[in-house]
Amino acid sequence: GRIADHADFCQEYDRLAEAMNGTPRCRDWEVEAEVTVTVRVTYSTSATTEDDADENAREGIDFDDVLAAYRANGHESFDVEIVSTERA
């Protein structure tokens, strides 16, 4: 596999290895992913209505609040969606 890499003979080596049930080459990859994390954050605010309190929280919760909640309670869940994969 290393010789095939060095001699730019990779495709042929991969084809032969697959045809003969040989060991495929291990290569480096760059994988870009979008990760969505769900964290429960408690936000204290003063407001006259529930809707106003909700709006205050939407505008007031920042990255530091989310990070503090994550560190204090751990994450609830997370999803990983692969955006792209390229050979390094």
PDB file with one MODEL, atoms N, CA, C and O in Angstrom:
MODEL        1
ATOM      1  N   GLY A   1       0.805  -1.198   0.000  1.00  0.00           N
ATOM      2  CA  GLY A   1       0.000   0.000   0.000  1.00  0.00           C
ATOM      3  C   GLY A   1       0.851   1.266   0.000  1.00  0.00           C
ATOM      4  O   GLY A   1       0.548   2.218  -0.720  1.00  0.00           O
ATOM      5  N   ARG A   2       1.909   1.281   0.800  1.00  0.00           N
ATOM      6  CA  ARG A   2       2.780   2.471   0.845  1.00  0.00           C
ATOM      7  C   ARG A   2       3.484   2.683  -0.485  1.00  0.00           C
ATOM      8  O   ARG A   2       3.635   3.815  -0.945  1.00  0.00           O
ATOM      9  N   ILE A   3       3.916   1.582  -1.101  1.00  0.00           N
ATOM     10  CA  ILE A   3       4.589   1.696  -2.403  1.00  0.00           C
ATOM     11  C   ILE A   3       3.608   2.211  -3.448  1.00  0.00           C
ATOM     12  O   ILE A   3       3.965   3.042  -4.283  1.00  0.00           O
ATOM     13  N   ALA A   4       2.368   1.718  -3.402  1.00  0.00           N
ATOM     14  CA  ALA A   4       1.343   2.196  -4.337  1.00  0.00           C
ATOM     15  C   ALA A   4       1.088   3.681  -4.142  1.00  0.00           C
ATOM     16  O   ALA A   4       0.926   4.418  -5.115  1.00  0.00           O
ATOM     17  N   ASP A   5       1.052   4.123  -2.888  1.00  0.00           N
ATOM     18  CA  ASP A   5       0.881   5.555  -2.614  1.00  0.00           C
ATOM     19  C   ASP A   5       2.031   6.348  -3.222  1.00  0.00           C
ATOM     20  O   ASP A   5       1.819   7.344  -3.914  1.00  0.00           O
ATOM     21  N   HIS A   6       3.242   5.897  -2.955  1.00  0.00           N
ATOM     22  CA  HIS A   6       4.432   6.613  -3.409  1.00  0.00           C
ATOM     23  C   HIS A   6       4.534   6.629  -4.942  1.00  0.00           C
ATOM     24  O   HIS A   6       4.970   7.625  -5.520  1.00  0.00           O
ATOM     25  N   ALA A   7       4.134   5.535  -5.601  1.00  0.00           N
ATOM     26  CA  ALA A   7       4.258   5.417  -7.057  1.00  0.00           C
ATOM     27  C   ALA A   7       3.017   5.912  -7.790  1.00  0.00           C
ATOM     28  O   ALA A   7       2.923   5.777  -9.010  1.00  0.00           O
ATOM     29  N   ASP A   8       2.051   6.492  -7.046  1.00  0.00           N
ATOM     30  CA  ASP A   8       0.805   6.978  -7.642  1.00  0.00           C
ATOM     31  C   ASP A   8       0.088   5.850  -8.389  1.00  0.00           C
ATOM     32  O   ASP A   8      -0.410   6.037  -9.499  1.00  0.00           O
ATOM     33  N   PHE A   9       0.050   4.682  -7.754  1.00  0.00           N
ATOM     34  CA  PHE A   9      -0.555   3.483  -8.324  1.00  0.00           C
ATOM     35  C   PHE A   9      -1.752   3.052  -7.462  1.00  0.00           C
ATOM     36  O   PHE A   9      -2.116   1.877  -7.420  1.00  0.00           O
ATOM     37  N   CYS A  10      -2.348   4.031  -6.781  1.00  0.00           N
ATOM     38  CA  CYS A  10      -3.347   3.769  -5.750  1.00  0.00           C
ATOM     39  C   CYS A  10      -4.607   3.092  -6.286  1.00  0.00           C
ATOM     40  O   CYS A  10      -5.067   2.109  -5.705  1.00  0.00           O
ATOM     41  N   GLN A  11      -5.164   3.590  -7.363  1.00  0.00           N
ATOM     42  CA  GLN A  11      -6.410   3.020  -7.871  1.00  0.00           C
ATOM     43  C   GLN A  11      -6.238   1.565  -8.278  1.00  0.00           C
ATOM     44  O   GLN A  11      -7.098   0.732  -7.993  1.00  0.00           O
ATOM     45  N   GLU A  12      -5.148   1.263  -8.932  1.00  0.00           N
ATOM     46  CA  GLU A  12      -4.907  -0.115  -9.359  1.00  0.00           C
ATOM     47  C   GLU A  12      -4.682  -1.015  -8.147  1.00  0.00           C
ATOM     48  O   GLU A  12      -5.189  -2.136  -8.107  1.00  0.00           O
ATOM     49  N   TYR A  13      -3.933  -0.539  -7.166  1.00  0.00           N
ATOM     50  CA  TYR A  13      -3.710  -1.323  -5.947  1.00  0.00           C
ATOM     51  C   TYR A  13      -5.046  -1.610  -5.259  1.00  0.00           C
ATOM     52  O   TYR A  13      -5.315  -2.743  -4.862  1.00  0.00           O
ATOM     53  N   ASP A  14      -5.890  -0.562  -5.121  1.00  0.00           N
ATOM     54  CA  ASP A  14      -7.191  -0.740  -4.470  1.00  0.00           C
ATOM     55  C   ASP A  14      -8.043  -1.763  -5.223  1.00  0.00           C
ATOM     56  O   ASP A  14      -8.705  -2.597  -4.605  1.00  0.00           O
ATOM     57  N   ARG A  15      -8.028  -1.699  -6.555  1.00  0.00           N
ATOM     58  CA  ARG A  15      -8.797  -2.629  -7.371  1.00  0.00           C
ATOM     59  C   ARG A  15      -8.314  -4.058  -7.147  1.00  0.00           C
ATOM     60  O   ARG A  15      -9.120  -4.968  -6.954  1.00  0.00           O
ATOM     61  N   LEU A  16      -6.990  -4.253  -7.174  1.00  0.00           N
ATOM     62  CA  LEU A  16      -6.430  -5.590  -6.973  1.00  0.00           C
ATOM     63  C   LEU A  16      -6.688  -6.112  -5.563  1.00  0.00           C
ATOM     64  O   LEU A  16      -7.033  -7.281  -5.385  1.00  0.00           O
ATOM     65  N   ALA A  17      -6.526  -5.262  -4.575  1.00  0.00           N
ATOM     66  CA  ALA A  17      -6.752  -5.670  -3.187  1.00  0.00           C
ATOM     67  C   ALA A  17      -8.199  -6.116  -2.990  1.00  0.00           C
ATOM     68  O   ALA A  17      -8.457  -7.118  -2.324  1.00  0.00           O
ATOM     69  N   GLU A  18      -9.138  -5.374  -3.566  1.00  0.00           N
ATOM     70  CA  GLU A  18     -10.544  -5.742  -3.435  1.00  0.00           C
ATOM     71  C   GLU A  18     -10.824  -7.059  -4.162  1.00  0.00           C
ATOM     72  O   GLU A  18     -11.517  -7.924  -3.627  1.00  0.00           O
ATOM     73  N   ALA A  19     -10.294  -7.217  -5.372  1.00  0.00           N
ATOM     74  CA  ALA A  19     -10.540  -8.426  -6.163  1.00  0.00           C
ATOM     75  C   ALA A  19      -9.962  -9.665  -5.490  1.00  0.00           C
ATOM     76  O   ALA A  19     -10.495 -10.764  -5.646  1.00  0.00           O
ATOM     77  N   MET A  20      -8.876  -9.492  -4.745  1.00  0.00           N
ATOM     78  CA  MET A  20      -8.191 -10.644  -4.139  1.00  0.00           C
ATOM     79  C   MET A  20      -8.467 -10.759  -2.638  1.00  0.00           C
ATOM     80  O   MET A  20      -7.785 -11.506  -1.936  1.00  0.00           O
ATOM     81  N   ASN A  21      -9.469 -10.016  -2.146  1.00  0.00           N
ATOM     82  CA  ASN A  21      -9.779  -9.993  -0.711  1.00  0.00           C
ATOM     83  C   ASN A  21      -8.549  -9.634   0.105  1.00  0.00           C
ATOM     84  O   ASN A  21      -8.332 -10.174   1.190  1.00  0.00           O
ATOM     85  N   GLY A  22      -7.741  -8.711  -0.427  1.00  0.00           N
ATOM     86  CA  GLY A  22      -6.540  -8.271   0.264  1.00  0.00           C
ATOM     87  C   GLY A  22      -6.835  -7.163   1.254  1.00  0.00           C
ATOM     88  O   GLY A  22      -7.982  -6.756   1.439  1.00  0.00           O
ATOM     89  N   THR A  23      -5.789  -6.691   1.879  1.00  0.00           N
ATOM     90  CA  THR A  23      -5.901  -5.613   2.852  1.00  0.00           C
ATOM     91  C   THR A  23      -5.962  -4.270   2.129  1.00  0.00           C
ATOM     92  O   THR A  23      -5.025  -3.915   1.415  1.00  0.00           O
ATOM     93  N   PRO A  24      -7.048  -3.521   2.302  1.00  0.00           N
ATOM     94  CA  PRO A  24      -7.128  -2.211   1.656  1.00  0.00           C
ATOM     95  C   PRO A  24      -6.187  -1.214   2.327  1.00  0.00           C
ATOM     96  O   PRO A  24      -5.786  -1.381   3.479  1.00  0.00           O
ATOM     97  N   ARG A  25      -5.852  -0.183   1.575  1.00  0.00           N
ATOM     98  CA  ARG A  25      -4.998   0.867   2.141  1.00  0.00           C
ATOM     99  C   ARG A  25      -5.799   1.689   3.144  1.00  0.00           C
ATOM    100  O   ARG A  25      -6.986   1.949   2.946  1.00  0.00           O
ATOM    101  N   CYS A  26      -5.142   2.087   4.205  1.00  0.00           N
ATOM    102  CA  CYS A  26      -5.733   3.002   5.176  1.00  0.00           C
ATOM    103  C   CYS A  26      -5.267   4.403   4.805  1.00  0.00           C
ATOM    104  O   CYS A  26      -4.070   4.650   4.654  1.00  0.00           O
ATOM    105  N   ARG A  27      -6.220   5.316   4.659  1.00  0.00           N
ATOM    106  CA  ARG A  27      -5.878   6.676   4.253  1.00  0.00           C
ATOM    107  C   ARG A  27      -6.401   7.679   5.263  1.00  0.00           C
ATOM    108  O   ARG A  27      -7.293   7.364   6.050  1.00  0.00           O
ATOM    109  N   ASP A  28      -5.854   8.878   5.244  1.00  0.00           N
ATOM    110  CA  ASP A  28      -6.310   9.955   6.112  1.00  0.00           C
ATOM    111  C   ASP A  28      -7.484  10.668   5.447  1.00  0.00           C
ATOM    112  O   ASP A  28      -7.502  10.860   4.232  1.00  0.00           O
ATOM    113  N   TRP A  29      -8.463  11.058   6.262  1.00  0.00           N
ATOM    114  CA  TRP A  29      -9.665  11.720   5.774  1.00  0.00           C
ATOM    115  C   TRP A  29      -9.945  12.962   6.597  1.00  0.00           C
ATOM    116  O   TRP A  29      -9.628  13.016   7.785  1.00  0.00           O
ATOM    117  N   GLU A  30     -10.531  13.943   5.969  1.00  0.00           N
ATOM    118  CA  GLU A  30     -11.043  15.136   6.649  1.00  0.00           C
ATOM    119  C   GLU A  30     -12.563  15.053   6.567  1.00  0.00           C
ATOM    120  O   GLU A  30     -13.122  15.053   5.471  1.00  0.00           O
ATOM    121  N   VAL A  31     -13.234  14.984   7.709  1.00  0.00           N
ATOM    122  CA  VAL A  31     -14.690  14.899   7.744  1.00  0.00           C
ATOM    123  C   VAL A  31     -15.220  16.157   8.413  1.00  0.00           C
ATOM    124  O   VAL A  31     -14.851  16.472   9.544  1.00  0.00           O
ATOM    125  N   GLU A  32     -16.085  16.872   7.708  1.00  0.00           N
ATOM    126  CA  GLU A  32     -16.719  18.058   8.259  1.00  0.00           C
ATOM    127  C   GLU A  32     -18.141  17.682   8.652  1.00  0.00           C
ATOM    128  O   GLU A  32     -18.874  17.082   7.866  1.00  0.00           O
ATOM    129  N   ALA A  33     -18.522  18.038   9.868  1.00  0.00           N
ATOM    130  CA  ALA A  33     -19.845  17.663  10.367  1.00  0.00           C
ATOM    131  C   ALA A  33     -20.495  18.849  11.051  1.00  0.00           C
ATOM    132  O   ALA A  33     -19.819  19.722  11.596  1.00  0.00           O
ATOM    133  N   GLU A  34     -21.817  18.866  11.014  1.00  0.00           N
ATOM    134  CA  GLU A  34     -22.586  19.815  11.809  1.00  0.00           C
ATOM    135  C   GLU A  34     -23.120  19.046  13.001  1.00  0.00           C
ATOM    136  O   GLU A  34     -23.758  18.005  12.843  1.00  0.00           O
ATOM    137  N   VAL A  35     -22.858  19.560  14.198  1.00  0.00           N
ATOM    138  CA  VAL A  35     -23.281  18.895  15.427  1.00  0.00           C
ATOM    139  C   VAL A  35     -24.301  19.786  16.118  1.00  0.00           C
ATOM    140  O   VAL A  35     -24.038  20.957  16.394  1.00  0.00           O
ATOM    141  N   THR A  36     -25.458  19.220  16.391  1.00  0.00           N
ATOM    142  CA  THR A  36     -26.501  19.937  17.109  1.00  0.00           C
ATOM    143  C   THR A  36     -26.582  19.356  18.512  1.00  0.00           C
ATOM    144  O   THR A  36     -26.818  18.160  18.686  1.00  0.00           O
ATOM    145  N   VAL A  37     -26.384  20.214  19.516  1.00  0.00           N
ATOM    146  CA  VAL A  37     -26.395  19.784  20.907  1.00  0.00           C
ATOM    147  C   VAL A  37     -27.636  20.361  21.579  1.00  0.00           C
ATOM    148  O   VAL A  37     -27.951  21.539  21.411  1.00  0.00           O
ATOM    149  N   THR A  38     -28.329  19.533  22.332  1.00  0.00           N
ATOM    150  CA  THR A  38     -29.485  19.999  23.090  1.00  0.00           C
ATOM    151  C   THR A  38     -29.084  20.079  24.556  1.00  0.00           C
ATOM    152  O   THR A  38     -28.674  19.085  25.153  1.00  0.00           O
ATOM    153  N   VAL A  39     -29.208  21.281  25.132  1.00  0.00           N
ATOM    154  CA  VAL A  39     -28.851  21.521  26.528  1.00  0.00           C
ATOM    155  C   VAL A  39     -29.988  22.312  27.164  1.00  0.00           C
ATOM    156  O   VAL A  39     -30.486  23.271  26.573  1.00  0.00           O
ATOM    157  N   ARG A  40     -30.397  21.914  28.365  1.00  0.00           N
ATOM    158  CA  ARG A  40     -31.445  22.650  29.069  1.00  0.00           C
ATOM    159  C   ARG A  40     -30.779  23.797  29.848  1.00  0.00           C
ATOM    160  O   ARG A  40     -29.907  23.567  30.686  1.00  0.00           O
ATOM    161  N   VAL A  41     -31.206  25.035  29.555  1.00  0.00           N
ATOM    162  CA  VAL A  41     -30.667  26.238  30.181  1.00  0.00           C
ATOM    163  C   VAL A  41     -31.780  26.920  30.961  1.00  0.00           C
ATOM    164  O   VAL A  41     -32.874  27.126  30.436  1.00  0.00           O
ATOM    165  N   THR A  42     -31.506  27.271  32.213  1.00  0.00           N
ATOM    166  CA  THR A  42     -32.458  28.050  33.009  1.00  0.00           C
ATOM    167  C   THR A  42     -32.024  29.507  32.960  1.00  0.00           C
ATOM    168  O   THR A  42     -30.869  29.828  33.240  1.00  0.00           O
ATOM    169  N   TYR A  43     -32.950  30.384  32.606  1.00  0.00           N
ATOM    170  CA  TYR A  43     -32.658  31.808  32.450  1.00  0.00           C
ATOM    171  C   TYR A  43     -33.634  32.594  33.311  1.00  0.00           C
ATOM    172  O   TYR A  43     -34.846  32.417  33.192  1.00  0.00           O
ATOM    173  N   SER A  44     -33.122  33.457  34.174  1.00  0.00           N
ATOM    174  CA  SER A  44     -33.977  34.279  35.034  1.00  0.00           C
ATOM    175  C   SER A  44     -34.147  35.659  34.416  1.00  0.00           C
ATOM    176  O   SER A  44     -33.180  36.274  33.966  1.00  0.00           O
ATOM    177  N   THR A  45     -35.397  36.144  34.398  1.00  0.00           N
ATOM    178  CA  THR A  45     -35.688  37.451  33.812  1.00  0.00           C
ATOM    179  C   THR A  45     -36.918  38.041  34.478  1.00  0.00           C
ATOM    180  O   THR A  45     -37.713  37.313  35.072  1.00  0.00           O
ATOM    181  N   SER A  46     -37.077  39.333  34.386  1.00  0.00           N
ATOM    182  CA  SER A  46     -38.280  40.013  34.865  1.00  0.00           C
ATOM    183  C   SER A  46     -39.111  40.405  33.648  1.00  0.00           C
ATOM    184  O   SER A  46     -38.585  40.937  32.670  1.00  0.00           O
ATOM    185  N   ALA A  47     -40.414  40.135  33.717  1.00  0.00           N
ATOM    186  CA  ALA A  47     -41.306  40.468  32.605  1.00  0.00           C
ATOM    187  C   ALA A  47     -42.733  40.532  33.134  1.00  0.00           C
ATOM    188  O   ALA A  47     -43.036  40.010  34.207  1.00  0.00           O
ATOM    189  N   THR A  48     -43.607  41.180  32.363  1.00  0.00           N
ATOM    190  CA  THR A  48     -45.005  41.297  32.780  1.00  0.00           C
ATOM    191  C   THR A  48     -45.863  40.139  32.277  1.00  0.00           C
ATOM    192  O   THR A  48     -46.911  39.853  32.855  1.00  0.00           O
ATOM    193  N   THR A  49     -45.431  39.469  31.204  1.00  0.00           N
ATOM    194  CA  THR A  49     -46.189  38.334  30.675  1.00  0.00           C
ATOM    195  C   THR A  49     -45.241  37.169  30.371  1.00  0.00           C
ATOM    196  O   THR A  49     -44.022  37.329  30.298  1.00  0.00           O
ATOM    197  N   GLU A  50     -45.845  36.004  30.201  1.00  0.00           N
ATOM    198  CA  GLU A  50     -45.057  34.829  29.848  1.00  0.00           C
ATOM    199  C   GLU A  50     -44.391  35.010  28.488  1.00  0.00           C
ATOM    200  O   GLU A  50     -43.240  34.620  28.294  1.00  0.00           O
ATOM    201  N   ASP A  51     -45.126  35.606  27.546  1.00  0.00           N
ATOM    202  CA  ASP A  51     -44.552  35.847  26.218  1.00  0.00           C
ATOM    203  C   ASP A  51     -43.343  36.774  26.290  1.00  0.00           C
ATOM    204  O   ASP A  51     -42.341  36.553  25.610  1.00  0.00           O
ATOM    205  N   ASP A  52     -43.443  37.814  27.122  1.00  0.00           N
ATOM    206  CA  ASP A  52     -42.310  38.731  27.276  1.00  0.00           C
ATOM    207  C   ASP A  52     -41.112  38.010  27.919  1.00  0.00           C
ATOM    208  O   ASP A  52     -39.966  38.237  27.532  1.00  0.00           O
ATOM    209  N   ALA A  53     -41.384  37.155  28.886  1.00  0.00           N
ATOM    210  CA  ALA A  53     -40.303  36.395  29.524  1.00  0.00           C
ATOM    211  C   ALA A  53     -39.629  35.471  28.507  1.00  0.00           C
ATOM    212  O   ALA A  53     -38.404  35.347  28.481  1.00  0.00           O
ATOM    213  N   ASP A  54     -40.453  34.820  27.663  1.00  0.00           N
ATOM    214  CA  ASP A  54     -39.893  33.960  26.615  1.00  0.00           C
ATOM    215  C   ASP A  54     -39.023  34.767  25.664  1.00  0.00           C
ATOM    216  O   ASP A  54     -37.929  34.332  25.304  1.00  0.00           O
ATOM    217  N   GLU A  55     -39.492  35.926  25.259  1.00  0.00           N
ATOM    218  CA  GLU A  55     -38.728  36.778  24.338  1.00  0.00           C
ATOM    219  C   GLU A  55     -37.429  37.247  24.989  1.00  0.00           C
ATOM    220  O   GLU A  55     -36.383  37.269  24.340  1.00  0.00           O
ATOM    221  N   ASN A  56     -37.491  37.619  26.264  1.00  0.00           N
ATOM    222  CA  ASN A  56     -36.277  38.027  26.980  1.00  0.00           C
ATOM    223  C   ASN A  56     -35.245  36.897  26.987  1.00  0.00           C
ATOM    224  O   ASN A  56     -34.052  37.131  26.795  1.00  0.00           O
ATOM    225  N   ALA A  57     -35.717  35.675  27.210  1.00  0.00           N
ATOM    226  CA  ALA A  57     -34.803  34.534  27.221  1.00  0.00           C
ATOM    227  C   ALA A  57     -34.200  34.313  25.839  1.00  0.00           C
ATOM    228  O   ALA A  57     -32.998  34.080  25.718  1.00  0.00           O
ATOM    229  N   ARG A  58     -35.034  34.386  24.789  1.00  0.00           N
ATOM    230  CA  ARG A  58     -34.521  34.204  23.418  1.00  0.00           C
ATOM    231  C   ARG A  58     -33.430  35.226  23.093  1.00  0.00           C
ATOM    232  O   ARG A  58     -32.431  34.900  22.450  1.00  0.00           O
ATOM    233  N   GLU A  59     -33.632  36.445  23.539  1.00  0.00           N
ATOM    234  CA  GLU A  59     -32.655  37.505  23.255  1.00  0.00           C
ATOM    235  C   GLU A  59     -31.473  37.485  24.222  1.00  0.00           C
ATOM    236  O   GLU A  59     -30.378  37.933  23.881  1.00  0.00           O
ATOM    237  N   GLY A  60     -31.699  36.963  25.432  1.00  0.00           N
ATOM    238  CA  GLY A  60     -30.681  37.073  26.465  1.00  0.00           C
ATOM    239  C   GLY A  60     -29.733  35.889  26.605  1.00  0.00           C
ATOM    240  O   GLY A  60     -28.591  36.055  27.031  1.00  0.00           O
ATOM    241  N   ILE A  61     -30.199  34.696  26.250  1.00  0.00           N
ATOM    242  CA  ILE A  61     -29.344  33.527  26.409  1.00  0.00           C
ATOM    243  C   ILE A  61     -28.207  33.603  25.400  1.00  0.00           C
ATOM    244  O   ILE A  61     -28.429  33.763  24.200  1.00  0.00           O
ATOM    245  N   ASP A  62     -26.982  33.486  25.912  1.00  0.00           N
ATOM    246  CA  ASP A  62     -25.825  33.574  25.020  1.00  0.00           C
ATOM    247  C   ASP A  62     -24.970  32.307  25.159  1.00  0.00           C
ATOM    248  O   ASP A  62     -25.304  31.388  25.907  1.00  0.00           O
ATOM    249  N   PHE A  63     -23.881  32.289  24.432  1.00  0.00           N
ATOM    250  CA  PHE A  63     -23.012  31.113  24.404  1.00  0.00           C
ATOM    251  C   PHE A  63     -22.504  30.765  25.800  1.00  0.00           C
ATOM    252  O   PHE A  63     -22.423  29.588  26.152  1.00  0.00           O
ATOM    253  N   ASP A  64     -22.165  31.770  26.590  1.00  0.00           N
ATOM    254  CA  ASP A  64     -21.653  31.507  27.939  1.00  0.00           C
ATOM    255  C   ASP A  64     -22.700  30.818  28.807  1.00  0.00           C
ATOM    256  O   ASP A  64     -22.357  29.946  29.606  1.00  0.00           O
ATOM    257  N   ASP A  65     -23.980  31.197  28.663  1.00  0.00           N
ATOM    258  CA  ASP A  65     -25.056  30.538  29.411  1.00  0.00           C
ATOM    259  C   ASP A  65     -25.170  29.067  29.005  1.00  0.00           C
ATOM    260  O   ASP A  65     -25.319  28.186  29.851  1.00  0.00           O
ATOM    261  N   VAL A  66     -25.098  28.825  27.710  1.00  0.00           N
ATOM    262  CA  VAL A  66     -25.208  27.454  27.198  1.00  0.00           C
ATOM    263  C   VAL A  66     -24.018  26.621  27.671  1.00  0.00           C
ATOM    264  O   VAL A  66     -24.186  25.484  28.111  1.00  0.00           O
ATOM    265  N   LEU A  67     -22.824  27.189  27.580  1.00  0.00           N
ATOM    266  CA  LEU A  67     -21.625  26.476  28.004  1.00  0.00           C
ATOM    267  C   LEU A  67     -21.664  26.165  29.499  1.00  0.00           C
ATOM    268  O   LEU A  67     -21.285  25.069  29.911  1.00  0.00           O
ATOM    269  N   ALA A  68     -22.116  27.113  30.308  1.00  0.00           N
ATOM    270  CA  ALA A  68     -22.219  26.886  31.753  1.00  0.00           C
ATOM    271  C   ALA A  68     -23.219  25.777  32.064  1.00  0.00           C
ATOM    272  O   ALA A  68     -22.965  24.936  32.926  1.00  0.00           O
ATOM    273  N   ALA A  69     -24.347  25.770  31.371  1.00  0.00           N
ATOM    274  CA  ALA A  69     -25.345  24.723  31.583  1.00  0.00           C
ATOM    275  C   ALA A  69     -24.802  23.370  31.146  1.00  0.00           C
ATOM    276  O   ALA A  69     -25.050  22.356  31.799  1.00  0.00           O
ATOM    277  N   TYR A  70     -24.067  23.352  30.051  1.00  0.00           N
ATOM    278  CA  TYR A  70     -23.470  22.102  29.564  1.00  0.00           C
ATOM    279  C   TYR A  70     -22.497  21.544  30.586  1.00  0.00           C
ATOM    280  O   TYR A  70     -22.509  20.351  30.886  1.00  0.00           O
ATOM    281  N   ARG A  71     -21.655  22.421  31.117  1.00  0.00           N
ATOM    282  CA  ARG A  71     -20.653  21.974  32.095  1.00  0.00           C
ATOM    283  C   ARG A  71     -21.304  21.542  33.407  1.00  0.00           C
ATOM    284  O   ARG A  71     -20.832  20.612  34.061  1.00  0.00           O
ATOM    285  N   ALA A  72     -22.384  22.215  33.791  1.00  0.00           N
ATOM    286  CA  ALA A  72     -23.039  21.908  35.061  1.00  0.00           C
ATOM    287  C   ALA A  72     -23.865  20.623  34.997  1.00  0.00           C
ATOM    288  O   ALA A  72     -23.895  19.855  35.958  1.00  0.00           O
ATOM    289  N   ASN A  73     -24.524  20.393  33.883  1.00  0.00           N
ATOM    290  CA  ASN A  73     -25.475  19.286  33.805  1.00  0.00           C
ATOM    291  C   ASN A  73     -25.140  18.244  32.757  1.00  0.00           C
ATOM    292  O   ASN A  73     -25.797  17.205  32.686  1.00  0.00           O
ATOM    293  N   GLY A  74     -24.151  18.499  31.960  1.00  0.00           N
ATOM    294  CA  GLY A  74     -23.886  17.584  30.850  1.00  0.00           C
ATOM    295  C   GLY A  74     -24.885  17.838  29.731  1.00  0.00           C
ATOM    296  O   GLY A  74     -25.845  18.591  29.896  1.00  0.00           O
ATOM    297  N   HIS A  75     -24.648  17.209  28.612  1.00  0.00           N
ATOM    298  CA  HIS A  75     -25.553  17.443  27.486  1.00  0.00           C
ATOM    299  C   HIS A  75     -26.737  16.488  27.563  1.00  0.00           C
ATOM    300  O   HIS A  75     -26.622  15.376  28.078  1.00  0.00           O
ATOM    301  N   GLU A  76     -27.859  16.933  27.050  1.00  0.00           N
ATOM    302  CA  GLU A  76     -29.054  16.105  26.992  1.00  0.00           C
ATOM    303  C   GLU A  76     -28.935  15.115  25.837  1.00  0.00           C
ATOM    304  O   GLU A  76     -29.166  13.917  26.002  1.00  0.00           O
ATOM    305  N   SER A  77     -28.574  15.631  24.677  1.00  0.00           N
ATOM    306  CA  SER A  77     -28.415  14.782  23.499  1.00  0.00           C
ATOM    307  C   SER A  77     -27.654  15.551  22.438  1.00  0.00           C
ATOM    308  O   SER A  77     -27.497  16.768  22.538  1.00  0.00           O
ATOM    309  N   PHE A  78     -27.185  14.848  21.426  1.00  0.00           N
ATOM    310  CA  PHE A  78     -26.599  15.532  20.290  1.00  0.00           C
ATOM    311  C   PHE A  78     -26.778  14.692  19.040  1.00  0.00           C
ATOM    312  O   PHE A  78     -26.837  13.463  19.092  1.00  0.00           O
ATOM    313  N   ASP A  79     -26.862  15.395  17.905  1.00  0.00           N
ATOM    314  CA  ASP A  79     -27.003  14.768  16.599  1.00  0.00           C
ATOM    315  C   ASP A  79     -25.829  15.193  15.748  1.00  0.00           C
ATOM    316  O   ASP A  79     -25.381  16.337  15.827  1.00  0.00           O
ATOM    317  N   VAL A  80     -25.328  14.280  14.935  1.00  0.00           N
ATOM    318  CA  VAL A  80     -24.215  14.571  14.037  1.00  0.00           C
ATOM    319  C   VAL A  80     -24.696  14.365  12.607  1.00  0.00           C
ATOM    320  O   VAL A  80     -25.215  13.303  12.261  1.00  0.00           O
ATOM    321  N   GLU A  81     -24.519  15.384  11.787  1.00  0.00           N
ATOM    322  CA  GLU A  81     -24.842  15.284  10.369  1.00  0.00           C
ATOM    323  C   GLU A  81     -23.569  15.549   9.580  1.00  0.00           C
ATOM    324  O   GLU A  81     -22.963  16.611   9.722  1.00  0.00           O
ATOM    325  N   ILE A  82     -23.162  14.606   8.759  1.00  0.00           N
ATOM    326  CA  ILE A  82     -21.943  14.747   7.972  1.00  0.00           C
ATOM    327  C   ILE A  82     -22.218  15.685   6.806  1.00  0.00           C
ATOM    328  O   ILE A  82     -23.168  15.491   6.048  1.00  0.00           O
ATOM    329  N   VAL A  83     -21.380  16.698   6.675  1.00  0.00           N
ATOM    330  CA  VAL A  83     -21.512  17.683   5.608  1.00  0.00           C
ATOM    331  C   VAL A  83     -20.674  17.280   4.416  1.00  0.00           C
ATOM    332  O   VAL A  83     -21.159  17.307   3.285  1.00  0.00           O
ATOM    333  N   SER A  84     -19.429  16.908   4.643  1.00  0.00           N
ATOM    334  CA  SER A  84     -18.568  16.502   3.543  1.00  0.00           C
ATOM    335  C   SER A  84     -17.438  15.621   4.061  1.00  0.00           C
ATOM    336  O   SER A  84     -17.061  15.689   5.231  1.00  0.00           O
ATOM    337  N   THR A  85     -16.905  14.793   3.168  1.00  0.00           N
ATOM    338  CA  THR A  85     -15.779  13.932   3.486  1.00  0.00           C
ATOM    339  C   THR A  85     -14.817  13.984   2.327  1.00  0.00           C
ATOM    340  O   THR A  85     -15.204  13.739   1.184  1.00  0.00           O
ATOM    341  N   GLU A  86     -13.553  14.302   2.607  1.00  0.00           N
ATOM    342  CA  GLU A  86     -12.528  14.382   1.569  1.00  0.00           C
ATOM    343  C   GLU A  86     -11.268  13.704   2.079  1.00  0.00           C
ATOM    344  O   GLU A  86     -10.972  13.714   3.274  1.00  0.00           O
ATOM    345  N   ARG A  87     -10.548  13.125   1.157  1.00  0.00           N
ATOM    346  CA  ARG A  87      -9.263  12.558   1.537  1.00  0.00           C
ATOM    347  C   ARG A  87      -8.295  13.674   1.845  1.00  0.00           C
ATOM    348  O   ARG A  87      -8.223  14.672   1.129  1.00  0.00           O
ATOM    349  N   ALA A  88      -7.548  13.495   2.924  1.00  0.00           N
ATOM    350  CA  ALA A  88      -6.594  14.532   3.362  1.00  0.00           C
ATOM    351  C   ALA A  88      -5.352  14.498   2.502  1.00  0.00           C
ATOM    352  O   ALA A  88      -4.434  15.291   2.713  1.00  0.00           O
TER     353      ALA A  88
ENDMDL
END
